[in-house]
Amino acid sequence: VGCRGAAFPPSVYPRDILSTVISTWAVADSPQPGDAAIYFNRESKAVAHVGRVIDKNRVRSRWGSGGILCEHSPLDVPVYCGREIVIIYFREPKLL
């Protein structure tokens, strides 16, 4: 399980959850625990990494497919994400 599966467990979320998050979840101006942190490669505009906010200065994400689960500062991400990244935080809609 890579970073996407760690942030969005397949037993809870559908496989194509990232397109749903990006197109329908609200962008969070100030990240809160549980928000999704989606890292985009600035050059290619592709999703490079995914994590979940655990507090205002920490994100939990898996580094690599089957890699270790890390708690890190938002800008401390694996080098394979690219040299220039943009982080957008998304808030999951609350169920009624």
DSSP file with accessible surface (Angstrom, degrees, kcal/mol):
  #  RESIDUE AA STRUCTURE BP1 BP2  ACC     N-H-->O    O-->H-N    N-H-->O    O-->H-N    TCO  KAPPA ALPHA  PHI   PSI    X-CA   Y-CA   Z-CA
    1    1 A V              0   0  101      0, 0.0    65,-1.4     0, 0.0    66,-0.2   0.000 360.0 360.0 360.0 126.0    0.0    0.0    0.0
    2    2 A G     >  -     0   0   22     63,-0.3     4,-1.9    64,-0.1     5,-0.2  -0.058 360.0 -70.3 -91.8-163.1    1.4    3.3   -1.1
    3    3 A C  H  > S+     0   0   17     59,-0.2     4,-2.2     1,-0.2     5,-0.2   0.869 130.2  53.6 -62.7 -36.7    0.7    6.9    0.1
    4    4 A R  H  > S+     0   0  127      1,-0.2     4,-2.5     2,-0.2    -1,-0.2   0.926 110.2  46.6 -65.4 -42.9   -2.8    6.9   -1.5
    5    5 A G  H  4 S+     0   0   19      1,-0.2    -1,-0.2     2,-0.2    -2,-0.2   0.825 112.2  51.3 -68.5 -30.3   -3.9    3.7    0.2
    6    6 A A  H  < S+     0   0   32     -4,-1.9    -2,-0.2     1,-0.2    -1,-0.2   0.890 117.0  38.6 -73.0 -38.5   -2.5    5.0    3.5
    7    7 A A  H  < S+     0   0    6     -4,-2.2    -2,-0.2     1,-0.3    -1,-0.2   0.826 131.8  28.0 -79.2 -32.3   -4.4    8.3    3.3
    8    8 A F  S  < S-     0   0    6     -4,-2.5    -1,-0.3    -5,-0.2    -2,-0.1  -0.749  86.3-146.8-130.8  81.8   -7.5    6.7    1.8
    9    9 A P    >>  -     0   0   49      0, 0.0     4,-2.7     0, 0.0     3,-2.2  -0.247  13.1-134.0 -53.8 129.2   -7.8    3.1    2.9
   10   10 A P  T 34 S+     0   0   97      0, 0.0     5,-0.1     0, 0.0    -4,-0.1   0.751 103.6  64.7 -59.4 -23.0   -9.4    1.0    0.1
   11   11 A S  T 34 S+     0   0  116      1,-0.2    -3,-0.0     3,-0.1     0, 0.0   0.699 117.3  26.6 -72.7 -15.4  -11.7   -0.6    2.6
   12   12 A V  T <4 S+     0   0  100     -3,-2.2    -1,-0.2     1,-0.2    -4,-0.0   0.737 121.9  46.5-112.7 -37.2  -13.3    2.8    3.2
   13   13 A Y  S  < S-     0   0   37     -4,-2.7    -1,-0.2    -5,-0.1    -5,-0.1  -0.840  82.6-109.3-114.6 148.1  -12.8    4.8    0.0
   14   14 A P    >   -     0   0   74      0, 0.0     3,-1.4     0, 0.0    -1,-0.1  -0.265  36.3-107.2 -68.6 161.2  -13.3    3.9   -3.7
   15   15 A R  T 3  S+     0   0  254      1,-0.3     3,-0.4     2,-0.1    -7,-0.0   0.833 118.0  51.0 -57.3 -37.7  -10.2    3.4   -5.9
   16   16 A D  T >> S+     0   0  102      1,-0.2     4,-1.1     2,-0.1     3,-0.7   0.016  71.1 127.8 -93.1  31.2  -10.7    6.7   -7.7
   17   17 A I  H <>  +     0   0   16     -3,-1.4     4,-2.9     1,-0.2     5,-0.2   0.820  60.3  66.6 -60.1 -33.0  -11.1    8.8   -4.6
   18   18 A L  H 3> S+     0   0   18     -3,-0.4     4,-2.7     1,-0.2     5,-0.2   0.912  99.7  49.4 -60.6 -40.5   -8.5   11.4   -5.6
   19   19 A S  H <> S+     0   0   68     -3,-0.7     4,-2.0     1,-0.2    -1,-0.2   0.904 112.7  49.0 -64.9 -36.0  -10.6   12.7   -8.5
   20   20 A T  H  X>S+     0   0   50     -4,-1.1     4,-2.5     2,-0.2     5,-0.7   0.937 112.0  48.4 -66.2 -44.9  -13.5   13.0   -6.1
   21   21 A V  H  X5S+     0   0    0     -4,-2.9     4,-1.5     1,-0.2    -2,-0.2   0.958 114.2  45.3 -59.4 -51.1  -11.4   14.8   -3.5
   22   22 A I  H  <5S+     0   0   71     -4,-2.7    -1,-0.2    -5,-0.2    -2,-0.2   0.873 121.4  37.5 -65.2 -34.4  -10.0   17.3   -6.0
   23   23 A S  H  <5S+     0   0   91     -4,-2.0    -1,-0.2    -5,-0.2    -2,-0.2   0.735 131.8  17.6 -93.6 -19.7  -13.3   18.0   -7.7
   24   24 A T  H  <5S+     0   0   94     -4,-2.5    -3,-0.2    -5,-0.2     2,-0.2   0.671  95.2  90.8-128.2 -24.1  -15.8   18.0   -4.8
   25   25 A W  S  <<S-     0   0   21     -4,-1.5     2,-0.2    -5,-0.7    67,-0.1  -0.514  80.1-106.5 -76.4 149.9  -14.1   18.4   -1.4
   26   26 A A  E     -A   91   0A  66     65,-0.9    65,-3.0    -2,-0.2     2,-0.3  -0.481  30.0-114.7 -74.5 140.9  -13.7   21.9    0.0
   27   27 A V  E     -A   90   0A  85     63,-0.2     2,-0.7    -2,-0.2    63,-0.3  -0.605  29.3-135.6 -73.0 132.7  -10.2   23.4    0.0
   28   28 A A        -     0   0    6     61,-3.0    61,-0.4    -2,-0.3    -1,-0.0  -0.841  13.9-164.9 -96.4 116.1   -9.2   24.0    3.6
   29   29 A D  S    S+     0   0  160     -2,-0.7    -1,-0.2     1,-0.3    61,-0.0   0.875  87.2  27.6 -67.8 -40.1   -7.5   27.3    4.2
   30   30 A S  S    S-     0   0   71     59,-0.0    -1,-0.3     0, 0.0    26,-0.0  -0.955  97.3-123.8-124.0 112.0   -6.1   26.3    7.5
   31   31 A P        -     0   0   29      0, 0.0    60,-0.0     0, 0.0     6,-0.0  -0.247  27.8-169.6 -61.4 139.8   -5.5   22.6    7.8
   32   32 A Q    >   -     0   0   89      1,-0.1     3,-2.4    21,-0.1    21,-0.3  -0.864  40.1 -73.2-121.6 158.2   -7.1   20.7   10.6
   33   33 A P  T 3  S+     0   0   83      0, 0.0    21,-0.2     0, 0.0     3,-0.1  -0.230 120.9  26.8 -52.1 134.3   -6.5   17.1   11.8
   34   34 A G  T 3  S+     0   0   36     19,-3.1    58,-0.2     1,-0.4    20,-0.1   0.141  88.1 130.1  96.7 -18.7   -8.0   14.6    9.3
   35   35 A D    <   -     0   0    7     -3,-2.4    18,-2.9    56,-0.1     2,-0.4  -0.350  62.3-114.5 -65.5 149.5   -7.8   16.9    6.3
   36   36 A A  E     -CB  52  90A   0     54,-2.6    54,-2.6    16,-0.2     2,-0.6  -0.719  20.7-153.2 -84.7 133.8   -6.2   15.4    3.2
   37   37 A A  E     -CB  51  89A   0     14,-2.7    14,-2.4    -2,-0.4     2,-0.5  -0.949  14.0-170.5-106.6 112.0   -2.8   16.9    2.1
   38   38 A I  E     -CB  50  88A   0     50,-2.6    50,-2.5    -2,-0.6     2,-0.5  -0.941   7.8-153.5-110.7 124.2   -2.4   16.5   -1.6
   39   39 A Y  E     -CB  49  87A   0     10,-2.9     9,-3.5    -2,-0.5    10,-1.5  -0.853   9.1-165.5 -99.7 124.1    1.0   17.3   -3.1
   40   40 A F  E     -CB  47  86A  30     46,-3.1    46,-2.3    -2,-0.5     2,-0.5  -0.902  25.3-121.0-109.1 138.9    1.1   18.3   -6.7
   41   41 A N  E  >  - B   0  85A  36      5,-2.7     4,-2.6    -2,-0.4    44,-0.2  -0.665  22.5-145.0 -74.0 120.5    4.3   18.5   -8.8
   42   42 A R  T  4 S+     0   0  127     42,-2.6    -1,-0.2    -2,-0.5    43,-0.1   0.873  94.0  45.9 -59.2 -36.9    4.4   22.1   -9.8
   43   43 A E  T  4 S+     0   0  181     41,-0.5    -1,-0.2     1,-0.2    42,-0.1   0.964 125.9  25.6 -73.6 -52.0    5.9   21.3  -13.2
   44   44 A S  T  4 S-     0   0   74      2,-0.1    -2,-0.2     1,-0.0    -1,-0.2   0.659  91.0-138.3 -88.4 -16.2    3.7   18.4  -14.3
   45   45 A K     <  +     0   0  158     -4,-2.6     2,-0.2     1,-0.2    -3,-0.1   0.542  58.6 136.0  67.1   9.0    0.7   19.4  -12.2
   46   46 A A        -     0   0   50     -5,-0.2    -5,-2.7     1,-0.1     2,-0.4  -0.511  69.3 -95.6 -84.3 154.2    0.3   15.7  -11.4
   47   47 A V  E     +C   40   0A  33     -7,-0.2    -7,-0.3     1,-0.2     3,-0.1  -0.555  45.0 175.3 -67.4 124.2   -0.5   14.3   -7.9
   48   48 A A  E     -     0   0A  25     -9,-3.5     2,-0.3     1,-0.4    -8,-0.2   0.679  59.0  -3.3-104.9 -25.3    2.9   13.5   -6.5
   49   49 A H  E     -C   39   0A   0    -10,-1.5   -10,-2.9    32,-0.1    -1,-0.4  -0.982  55.6-153.0-165.8 157.3    2.1   12.5   -2.9
   50   50 A V  E     +C   38   0A   0     -2,-0.3    12,-0.4    12,-0.2     2,-0.3  -0.998  21.5 153.6-141.8 140.3   -0.9   12.2   -0.5
   51   51 A G  E     -C   37   0A   0    -14,-2.4   -14,-2.7    -2,-0.3     2,-0.4  -0.891  35.4-112.6-149.6-177.4   -1.1   12.4    3.3
   52   52 A R  E     -CD  36  60A  38      8,-2.3     8,-3.0    -2,-0.3     2,-0.2  -0.986  29.9-117.4-126.0 137.5   -3.4   13.2    6.2
   53   53 A V  E     + D   0  59A   6    -18,-2.9   -19,-3.1    -2,-0.4     6,-0.3  -0.526  28.8 177.2 -71.2 132.0   -3.0   16.1    8.6
   54   54 A I  E    S-     0   0A  40      4,-2.4     2,-0.3     1,-0.5     5,-0.2   0.642  70.9 -13.3-109.9 -24.8   -2.5   15.0   12.2
   55   55 A D  E >  S- D   0  58A  74      3,-1.4     3,-1.7   -23,-0.1    -1,-0.5  -0.933  89.1 -77.2-159.4-179.6   -2.0   18.4   13.7
   56   56 A K  T 3  S+     0   0  159      1,-0.3     3,-0.0    -2,-0.3    -3,-0.0   0.729 129.6  28.6 -62.9 -19.4   -1.4   21.9   12.4
   57   57 A N  T 3  S+     0   0   99     16,-0.1     2,-0.4    17,-0.0    -1,-0.3   0.214 112.3  71.8-121.5  14.7    2.3   21.3   11.7
   58   58 A R  E <   -D   55   0A  90     -3,-1.7    -4,-2.4    15,-0.2    -3,-1.4  -0.992  49.7-170.9-138.3 143.7    2.4   17.5   11.0
   59   59 A V  E     -DE  53  72A   1     13,-2.9    13,-2.7    -2,-0.4     2,-0.5  -0.955  14.8-145.0-127.0 144.9    1.3   15.2    8.2
   60   60 A R  E     +DE  52  71A  99     -8,-3.0    -8,-2.3    -2,-0.3     2,-0.3  -0.960  35.1 148.8-110.4 126.9    1.2   11.4    8.2
   61   61 A S  E     - E   0  70A   2      9,-2.4     9,-3.6    -2,-0.5     2,-0.5  -0.984  46.2-112.4-152.0 159.7    2.0    9.7    4.9
   62   62 A R  E     - E   0  69A  61    -12,-0.4     2,-0.9    -2,-0.3   -59,-0.2  -0.839  26.8-142.8 -96.0 130.6    3.5    6.5    3.6
   63   63 A W        -     0   0   69      5,-2.5     5,-0.5    -2,-0.5   -14,-0.0  -0.817  66.9 -14.2 -98.0 103.3    6.8    7.0    1.7
   64   64 A G  S >  S-     0   0   23     -2,-0.9     3,-2.0     3,-0.2     2,-0.5   0.067 102.0 -51.5  90.1 158.9    6.9    4.7   -1.2
   65   65 A S  T 3  S-     0   0  113      1,-0.3   -63,-0.3   -63,-0.1     3,-0.1  -0.547 133.0  -3.2 -68.1 115.7    4.8    1.6   -2.1
   66   66 A G  T 3  S+     0   0   58    -65,-1.4    -1,-0.3    -2,-0.5   -64,-0.1   0.583 109.5 139.0  74.9  10.2    4.9   -0.5    1.0
   67   67 A G    <   -     0   0   23     -3,-2.0    -3,-0.2   -66,-0.2    -1,-0.2   0.035  59.3 -64.6 -76.9-171.8    7.2    2.0    2.6
   68   68 A I        -     0   0  122     -5,-0.5    -5,-2.5    -6,-0.1     2,-0.6  -0.419  43.6-118.8 -79.1 149.0    7.3    3.3    6.1
   69   69 A L  E     -E   62   0A  88     -7,-0.2     2,-0.4    -2,-0.1    -7,-0.3  -0.795  41.1-166.9 -85.7 119.3    4.5    5.4    7.5
   70   70 A C  E     -E   61   0A  21     -9,-3.6    -9,-2.4    -2,-0.6     2,-0.5  -0.868  25.2-151.7-115.2 146.4    6.0    8.7    8.5
   71   71 A E  E     +E   60   0A 102     -2,-0.4     2,-0.3   -11,-0.2   -11,-0.2  -0.981  41.6 151.4-109.6 123.6    4.9   11.7   10.5
   72   72 A H  E     -E   59   0A   4    -13,-2.7   -13,-2.9    -2,-0.5     5,-0.0  -0.931  50.8 -82.2-148.6 165.9    6.6   14.8    9.1
   73   73 A S    >   -     0   0   46     -2,-0.3     3,-1.6   -15,-0.2   -15,-0.2  -0.388  54.1-105.7 -68.0 154.2    6.4   18.5    8.6
   74   74 A P  T 3  S+     0   0   25      0, 0.0    -1,-0.1     0, 0.0   -16,-0.1   0.835 119.4  44.8 -54.9 -34.4    4.2   19.4    5.6
   75   75 A L  T 3  S+     0   0  136      1,-0.1     2,-1.2     2,-0.0    10,-0.1   0.512  89.7  92.0 -91.3  -1.5    7.2   20.3    3.4
   76   76 A D    <   +     0   0   85     -3,-1.6    -1,-0.1     3,-0.0     3,-0.0  -0.748  58.6 143.1 -94.0  92.1    9.3   17.3    4.4
   77   77 A V        -     0   0   24     -2,-1.2   -14,-0.0     1,-0.1   -28,-0.0  -0.847  56.6 -73.4-128.4 164.8    8.4   14.8    1.6
   78   78 A P    >   -     0   0   11      0, 0.0     3,-1.8     0, 0.0     4,-0.2  -0.212  40.4-121.9 -59.1 147.7   10.2   12.2   -0.4
   79   79 A V  G >  S+     0   0  135      1,-0.3     3,-1.8     2,-0.2    -2,-0.0   0.793 106.8  71.7 -62.6 -26.9   12.5   13.4   -3.1
   80   80 A Y  G 3  S+     0   0  124      1,-0.3    -1,-0.3     3,-0.0     3,-0.1   0.657  81.0  75.1 -67.3 -11.1   10.6   11.5   -5.7
   81   81 A C  G <  S-     0   0    1     -3,-1.8    -1,-0.3     1,-0.2    -2,-0.2   0.728 111.0-105.6 -70.0 -21.0    7.8   14.0   -5.4
   82   82 A G    <   -     0   0   27     -3,-1.8    -1,-0.2    -4,-0.2     3,-0.1  -0.366  23.9 -85.0 113.6 164.5    9.8   16.6   -7.3
   83   83 A R  S    S+     0   0  237      1,-0.2     2,-0.5    -2,-0.1    -1,-0.1   0.796 115.1  42.3 -77.7 -30.1   11.8   19.6   -6.4
   84   84 A E  S    S+     0   0  112     -3,-0.1   -42,-2.6     2,-0.0   -41,-0.5  -0.957  72.9 168.8-123.8 116.0    8.9   22.0   -6.5
   85   85 A I  E     - B   0  41A  30     -2,-0.5     2,-0.4   -44,-0.2   -44,-0.2  -0.865  24.3-149.3-124.0 157.7    5.6   21.0   -5.0
   86   86 A V  E     - B   0  40A  50    -46,-2.3   -46,-3.1    -2,-0.3     2,-0.5  -0.993  14.5-151.0-123.3 130.9    2.3   22.7   -4.2
   87   87 A I  E     - B   0  39A  35     -2,-0.4     2,-0.4   -48,-0.2   -48,-0.2  -0.916  12.6-176.4-105.2 128.5    0.3   21.4   -1.2
   88   88 A I  E     - B   0  38A  55    -50,-2.5   -50,-2.6    -2,-0.5     2,-0.4  -0.993  14.8-147.3-121.9 129.6   -3.5   21.8   -1.2
   89   89 A Y  E     - B   0  37A  38     -2,-0.4   -61,-3.0   -61,-0.4     2,-0.4  -0.813  12.5-163.9 -98.0 135.8   -5.4   20.7    1.8
   90   90 A F  E     -AB  27  36A   8    -54,-2.6   -54,-2.6    -2,-0.4     2,-0.5  -0.959  11.2-140.8-122.4 138.2   -8.9   19.3    1.3
   91   91 A R  E     -A   26   0A  89    -65,-3.0   -65,-0.9    -2,-0.4   -56,-0.1  -0.851  21.9-125.1-100.9 127.6  -11.6   18.9    4.0
   92   92 A E        -     0   0   70     -2,-0.5   -67,-0.0   -58,-0.2   -71,-0.0  -0.464  31.6-108.6 -70.1 133.8  -13.7   15.8    3.9
   93   93 A P        -     0   0   75      0, 0.0     2,-0.3     0, 0.0    -1,-0.1  -0.360  34.2-116.8 -61.7 142.5  -17.5   16.5    3.8
   94   94 A K        -     0   0  189     -3,-0.1     2,-0.3     1,-0.0    -3,-0.0  -0.623  24.1-123.4 -81.0 138.9  -19.3   15.6    7.0
   95   95 A L              0   0  173     -2,-0.3    -1,-0.0     1,-0.1     0, 0.0  -0.614 360.0 360.0 -79.0 141.7  -21.9   12.9    6.8
   96   96 A L              0   0  222     -2,-0.3    -1,-0.1     0, 0.0     0, 0.0  -0.425 360.0 360.0 -82.6 360.0  -25.3   13.9    8.0
